């Protein structure tokens, strides 16, 4: 499991995209609930609106944590001070 997370930033990208997708879907659900209430006058029961708002906030948090993690991973990679490339041989005459 350590190998999966040690050498790549892909899980951070997945977290960012997943947070964005969850936020957009829950925002659409919130709009649907509000429009249904305004157009038909039929108030929605409490749990769909509560779940939609919780999903929206959770998606925003996941998106924000993913972006923060990407920044931290870039800082970490910069502080390693590894060379951009390695030289296998040189042609220096002594």
BAVEX-604880 format. One record per residue (C-alpha): residue in three letters; x, y, z. Coordinates in steps of 0.05 Angstrom, whole numbers, always signed. Each point is the difference from the previous one (the first is absolute). Example, Ala and Ser with C-alpha at 12.3 -4.5 7.8 and 13.67 -1.06 7.14 Angstrom:
2
ATOM  code       x       y       z
ATOM   ALA    +246     -90    +156
ATOM   SER     +27     +69     -13
***
This chain:
94
ATOM  code       x       y       z
ATOM   UNK      +0      +0      +0
ATOM   UNK     +58     +46     +15
ATOM   UNK     +25      -8     -72
ATOM   UNK     -66     +25     -27
ATOM   UNK      +4     +66     +37
ATOM   UNK     +75     +12      +6
ATOM   UNK     +20     +12     -72
ATOM   UNK     -60     +33     -32
ATOM   UNK     -48     +58      +9
ATOM   UNK     -57     -36     -35
ATOM   UNK     -41     -11     +63
ATOM   UNK      +1     +76     +11
ATOM   UNK     -26     +10     -70
ATOM   UNK     -54     -51     +12
ATOM   UNK     -21     +34     +64
ATOM   UNK      -3     +68     -34
ATOM   UNK     -42     -25     -59
ATOM   UNK     -45     -42     +45
ATOM   UNK     -13     +59     +46
ATOM   UNK     -18     +43     -60
ATOM   UNK     -47     -53     -28
ATOM   UNK     -35     -10     +67
ATOM   UNK      -9     +75      +8
ATOM   UNK     -29     +10     -69
ATOM   UNK     -49     -59      +6
ATOM   UNK     -23     +23     +69
ATOM   UNK      -8     +72     -25
ATOM   UNK     -44     -25     -56
ATOM   UNK     -41     -39     +51
ATOM   UNK      -7     +62     +43
ATOM   UNK     -24     +40     -61
ATOM   UNK     -50     -55     -16
ATOM   UNK     -27      +1     +71
ATOM   UNK      -7     +76      +0
ATOM   UNK     -33      +2     -69
ATOM   UNK     -48     -56     +19
ATOM   UNK     -21     +39     +62
ATOM   UNK      -7     +66     -38
ATOM   UNK     -37     -27     -61
ATOM   UNK     -45     -52     +30
ATOM   UNK      -6     +26     +71
ATOM   UNK     +12     -70     +25
ATOM   UNK     +52      +5     +55
ATOM   UNK     +51     -55      -1
ATOM   UNK      +8     -42     +62
ATOM   UNK     +60     +18     +44
ATOM   UNK     +49     -56     -16
ATOM   UNK     +13     +14     -75
ATOM   UNK     +17     +73     +12
ATOM   UNK     +43     -18     +61
ATOM   UNK     +38     -54     -37
ATOM   UNK     +10     +46     -61
ATOM   UNK     +29     +55     +43
ATOM   UNK     +44     -49     +38
ATOM   UNK     +26     -29     -66
ATOM   UNK     +13     +69     -28
ATOM   UNK     +41     +21     +61
ATOM   UNK     +36     -67      +1
ATOM   UNK     +17      +7     -74
ATOM   UNK     +27     +70      +9
ATOM   UNK     +43     -25     +58
ATOM   UNK     +27     -58     -40
ATOM   UNK     +14     +46     -59
ATOM   UNK     +37     +49     +45
ATOM   UNK     +40     -54     +35
ATOM   UNK     +20     -29     -68
ATOM   UNK     +25     +68     -24
ATOM   UNK     +37     +11     +65
ATOM   UNK     +31     -69      -6
ATOM   UNK     +24     +16     -70
ATOM   UNK     +34     +63     +24
ATOM   UNK     +33     -37     +57
ATOM   UNK     +24     -56     -47
ATOM   UNK     +31     +52     -46
ATOM   UNK     +35     +32     +58
ATOM   UNK     +25     -68     +23
ATOM   UNK     +26     -17     -69
ATOM   UNK     +37     +67      -4
ATOM   UNK     +32      -8     +68
ATOM   UNK     +30     -68     -19
ATOM   UNK     +49     +38     -45
ATOM   UNK      +8     -59     -47
ATOM   UNK     +32     +13     -67
ATOM   UNK     -45      +4     -60
ATOM   UNK     +42     -53     -35
ATOM   UNK     +58     -47     +15
ATOM   UNK     +63      -5     -41
ATOM   UNK     +22     -71     -14
ATOM   UNK     +70     +15     -26
ATOM   UNK     +44     +58     -13
ATOM   UNK     +55     +11     -50
ATOM   UNK     +47     +40     +44
ATOM   UNK     +74     -11     -15
ATOM   UNK     +43      -1     +63
***
